[in-house]
Amino acid sequence: MKGVTVGQPGEVLWLDYDEPTLFSGDVLLASLACGICATGVKMVKQGSNEKNRYTLGRELAGRSVADDLAARWSVGQPVVAAPRVPRGACYHCLHHQPTLCTRLVENSLARSGLAQQARLPRRLAAAAARFAQATIDVGAADLREAVLH
């Protein structure tokens, strides 16, 4: 599998990576489109060493290509993945500062949108499933259709 990562300052590399390993409840996504945020631009400008390779792109749209049976996703289902989900229980989350969550990084996409495939961890997949169900429950089926198709 190929992915885009940061090399020396200003350098972007197209490298080979191992296929993501799925754990219970995870979903494997094939990347179709991806944005790069200011953090990614900053990483490219600063550069990275070989030990700390960072695959670019957290804002991902794709399709599910595989899942663990516990994930409840359909293969081929369109997905727009949130780059991270705060845990909701730490000091920062409880004080309306979710971007400072102490466990934010562990609840993020594994690999990323500028790789051919990304692993959507169980916690992110479950949060997305809850969001999709909530939009149906409040009668916003049109919103769900727009997001998923």
C-alpha positions as CSV (number, residue, x, y, z in Angstrom):
1,M,0.0,0.0,0.0
2,K,1.2,3.5,-0.8
3,G,1.0,6.6,1.3
4,V,2.1,10.3,1.3
5,T,4.4,11.3,4.1
6,V,6.8,14.1,5.1
7,G,10.5,13.9,4.4
8,Q,13.1,16.7,4.7
9,P,11.7,20.2,5.2
10,G,9.5,21.0,2.1
11,E,9.7,17.4,0.9
12,V,6.7,15.1,0.4
13,L,7.3,11.3,-0.2
14,W,5.2,8.5,-1.7
15,L,6.2,5.4,0.3
16,D,5.2,1.8,0.7
17,Y,3.5,0.9,4.0
18,D,2.1,-2.4,5.4
19,E,-1.6,-2.9,5.0
20,P,-3.5,-1.7,8.2
21,T,-4.4,-4.5,10.7
22,L,-8.0,-4.5,11.8
23,F,-8.9,-5.0,15.4
24,S,-12.4,-5.7,16.8
25,G,-14.9,-3.1,15.6
26,D,-12.5,-1.4,13.2
27,V,-13.4,-0.5,9.6
28,L,-10.9,-0.4,6.7
29,L,-11.4,2.5,4.3
30,A,-10.2,3.0,0.8
31,S,-9.4,6.7,0.4
32,L,-11.3,8.6,-2.4
33,A,-10.7,12.2,-1.4
34,C,-8.7,13.9,1.3
35,G,-7.9,17.4,2.5
36,I,-4.8,18.7,4.2
37,C,-5.2,21.0,7.2
38,A,-2.8,23.6,8.5
39,T,-1.1,21.0,10.7
40,G,-0.2,19.0,7.6
41,V,1.2,22.1,5.8
42,K,3.2,22.9,8.9
43,M,4.6,19.3,9.1
44,V,5.7,19.6,5.4
45,K,7.5,22.9,6.1
46,Q,9.2,21.5,9.2
47,G,10.1,18.1,7.8
48,S,10.3,14.8,9.6
49,N,12.9,12.2,10.4
50,E,12.5,8.5,9.4
51,K,11.6,7.5,13.0
52,N,8.6,9.8,13.1
53,R,7.0,9.4,9.7
54,Y,3.6,11.1,9.6
55,T,1.1,10.1,6.8
56,L,-0.6,13.3,5.7
57,G,-4.3,13.9,5.4
58,R,-6.9,13.6,8.2
59,E,-10.0,14.9,6.5
60,L,-11.0,11.7,4.6
61,A,-13.9,10.6,2.3
62,G,-13.8,7.1,1.2
63,R,-15.6,3.7,1.1
64,S,-15.4,0.9,3.5
65,V,-13.6,-2.1,2.0
66,A,-13.5,-4.4,5.0
67,D,-14.7,-4.6,8.6
68,D,-14.6,-6.7,11.6
69,L,-18.0,-8.3,12.1
70,A,-18.6,-6.2,15.3
71,A,-18.3,-3.0,13.3
72,R,-21.8,-3.1,11.7
73,W,-20.7,-1.4,8.5
74,S,-21.4,-2.6,4.9
75,V,-18.5,-3.1,2.6
76,G,-18.7,-0.4,-0.1
77,Q,-20.5,2.0,2.2
78,P,-19.5,5.7,1.6
79,V,-17.8,7.2,4.6
80,V,-16.7,10.7,5.6
81,A,-14.4,10.1,8.6
82,A,-13.9,12.5,11.4
83,P,-10.2,12.8,11.9
84,R,-10.5,12.4,15.7
85,V,-13.0,11.9,18.4
86,P,-12.4,13.2,21.9
87,R,-13.0,10.7,24.7
88,G,-15.4,13.0,26.5
89,A,-14.3,12.2,30.1
90,C,-11.1,14.0,30.7
91,Y,-10.7,17.5,32.3
92,H,-10.5,19.3,28.9
93,C,-13.5,17.5,27.5
94,L,-15.6,18.2,30.5
95,H,-14.6,21.9,30.3
96,H,-15.5,22.3,26.6
97,Q,-12.0,22.0,25.2
98,P,-12.2,18.7,23.3
99,T,-9.3,19.5,21.0
100,L,-7.1,19.3,24.1
101,C,-8.4,15.8,25.1
102,T,-5.7,13.7,26.7
103,R,-6.6,10.7,24.6
104,L,-7.3,12.5,21.3
105,V,-4.4,11.0,19.4
106,E,-5.3,7.4,20.2
107,N,-8.8,8.1,18.8
108,S,-7.6,9.1,15.4
109,L,-7.4,7.5,12.0
110,A,-4.6,5.0,11.6
111,R,-2.6,5.7,8.5
112,S,-4.5,8.6,6.9
113,G,-6.4,9.9,4.0
114,L,-3.4,10.3,1.8
115,A,-2.7,6.6,2.0
116,Q,-4.5,4.2,-0.2
117,Q,-6.2,2.7,2.9
118,A,-6.9,3.9,6.4
119,R,-8.0,2.1,9.5
120,L,-11.0,3.7,11.2
121,P,-10.6,2.6,14.8
122,R,-13.6,1.1,16.7
123,R,-14.2,4.2,18.7
124,L,-14.4,6.4,15.6
125,A,-16.5,3.8,13.7
126,A,-18.9,3.5,16.6
127,A,-19.2,7.3,16.9
128,A,-20.0,7.6,13.2
129,A,-22.6,4.9,13.5
130,R,-24.3,6.7,16.4
131,F,-24.3,10.0,14.5
132,A,-25.9,8.3,11.5
133,Q,-28.5,6.7,13.7
134,A,-29.2,10.0,15.5
135,T,-29.8,11.9,12.2
136,I,-32.4,9.3,11.3
137,D,-34.0,9.4,14.7
138,V,-34.5,13.2,14.5
139,G,-36.0,12.9,11.0
140,A,-33.0,14.2,9.1
141,A,-32.8,11.3,6.7
142,D,-32.0,13.7,3.9
143,L,-28.9,14.9,5.8
144,R,-27.8,11.3,6.2
145,E,-28.3,10.6,2.5
146,A,-26.2,13.7,1.6
147,V,-23.4,12.7,4.0
148,L,-23.3,9.1,2.9
149,H,-23.7,9.4,-0.8
